[in-house]
């Protein structure tokens, strides 16, 4: 599994747990993980060369 995909999935799971009532800390951690995963997707797409 790609790192960015694992971060997005983990972020969403932690976010859902935070929304379920485990604490506001989990909401922030989930959002941070999901955003880092999305940023890695865009950085990875920017590094790809045309024609490969």
C-alpha positions as CSV (number, residue, x, y, z in Angstrom):
1,X,0.0,0.0,0.0
2,X,1.3,3.4,-0.9
3,X,2.3,5.7,2.0
4,X,-0.1,8.5,0.9
5,X,-3.0,6.0,0.7
6,X,-2.2,4.6,4.2
7,X,-2.1,8.2,5.6
8,X,-5.4,9.1,4.1
9,X,-7.1,5.9,5.3
10,X,-5.6,6.2,8.8
11,X,-6.5,9.9,8.9
12,X,-10.1,9.2,8.0
13,X,-10.4,6.4,10.6
14,X,-9.0,8.5,13.4
15,X,-11.2,11.4,12.3
16,X,-14.3,9.2,12.5
17,X,-13.2,7.9,15.9
18,X,-12.8,11.5,17.1
19,X,-16.3,12.4,15.8
20,X,-17.7,9.4,17.5
21,X,-16.8,10.9,20.8
22,X,-13.3,9.8,21.7
23,X,-12.0,13.4,21.9
24,X,-11.3,16.5,20.0
25,X,-7.6,15.5,19.8
26,X,-8.5,12.6,17.5
27,X,-10.3,15.0,15.2
28,X,-7.2,17.2,14.8
29,X,-4.9,14.2,14.3
30,X,-7.2,12.7,11.7
31,X,-7.4,16.0,9.8
32,X,-3.6,16.4,9.9
33,X,-3.0,12.8,8.6
34,X,-5.5,13.2,5.8
35,X,-4.1,16.5,4.7
36,X,-0.5,15.1,4.7
37,X,-1.7,12.2,2.6
38,X,-3.4,14.5,0.1
39,X,-0.3,16.7,-0.1
40,X,1.9,13.6,-0.8
41,X,-0.4,12.8,-3.7
42,X,0.0,16.2,-5.2
43,X,3.8,16.2,-4.6
44,X,4.1,12.8,-6.2
45,X,2.1,13.8,-9.3
46,X,4.2,16.9,-9.7
47,X,7.4,14.9,-9.7
48,X,6.3,12.6,-12.5
49,X,7.9,13.2,-15.9
50,X,5.8,13.5,-19.0
51,X,5.9,10.4,-21.2
52,X,6.7,7.9,-18.4
